[in-house]
Amino acid sequence: MRALKSVLPPSSALAASTPPRQEVRCAVRFPLTLPVLLSTGGGELAAVTKNVSASGVLFELDTPLMVGAAIRFSLRMPGAVLGTPRDVLVHCQGRVVRCCMSQSLYQAGATIDDYQFAEQ
């Protein structure tokens, strides 16, 4: 064990040499609170969006979701956000990439792998 310690730098040197973790985002997030019904392999769950981007969504819900689970959901995007005269219904397919407890609710982050605009 002593030989191993002599090879490794002190823990403070490891911390100093590790670059700070930086998030890389593919798309701008919009802080939108929209009601949504998530369809999973196990049924349907009510949720609320916390933020939405072109590539993903953060949901808040009462039940945890399994990371990797496929989900389907539809969002009625406000026309004011999209710059359109009317709201737009978007059908989405994605998968859960993370889920954790935040205060009294679960927060689940999901990618949007495919989407289609519904005709209105």
N, C-alpha and C positions, 0 to 999 in steps of 0.2 A: 504494500500500500504506500509506503514511504517513497519507493521508486516512482510510482505513478504520480504522486504529488509533485515530485521534483520536475517532471516533464510538463505538467500542465501549468499554465500561467495562473496567478491568483484570480479568484472569482471576480474581483473588481476590474481586472484587465479584460476578462471575457465580456463583462457587461459594457465596458467602454468601447470595445471593438465591434460589438453587435450594432448594426445600423438600426435606427428606430423603424418600427413597422409602419408602412405607409399603405393606405388603402388606394386601390386603383379602380376607378369607376368607368364603365363603358358609356353611361348615359346620365343625363341630368335627372335628379330625383325631384318629384313634385310632392309636397306635403298634402296629400289628399285623404280625407276621411270619408270612405265610401262603404256602404254595406255590401256584403258579398256572400254568396253561398258557394262553399268549396265542395266539389265532388271528388271523393277519394275512393280507393278500392273498398273501403269499409263503410261508405255511406256519404251523407252530406252533413256539413258543419257550417254554422253561421259564423261569420268573421267580419272584421272591419279593417280596411286598409289604413295604414299609417303613412306610407309613402309609396309612390308608383313611379317607375321609369319605363323606358322602352324595353329594357332587358330584365326587369324584375319588380317584385312587390314585397313589401313588408306587411304582414297581417298581424292582427291582434285577435286572439280567440280564447275560449275557455278550456279547450282540449289540446293536448300536445299533438304535433304531427311528427311522423317518423321521417328522419332525414333520408332522402332518396325516393320518397313516395311520389308517385305521379299524381297530379291534381289538375282539375279543370275548373274554370270559373269564368264568369262574365262580369265586366265592369261597364257601368254607364258613365263614360267620361264626360265631364261638363264641357259644353261648347266654349265657355269663356276661357278654359284652360287650353283647349285645342285651337282656338281662333276660328271656330265654326259657328254658324248661326243656330245650330241645334246641338243637343247632347248626342253623343255617339256611343252605341252599344258595341263592345268589343268582346268576342269570345276568345278565351285564352287557354292554352295548355302549358303546363310547366312541371317543375319538380321542386320539392322542398330541399333547400341546401343547408338550413340551420333552424333550430328551434330551441328556445330557452324561456325560462320563467322570468317575467319582469313585473315586479310587485305582485299583483294578484291575478294577472293574465299571462298567457303564453304569447310570445312573439315568434312568428315563423317567417323566415326569409325564403322566397322562392324565385326561381328563374322563370322567365316567360320564353319558352322554347318555340312556340308557334302561336299566332293570333290571326283572327279574321274579323273584319268589320262587318257588322250585320246591316243589311239594307233597311232603311227606314222610310 
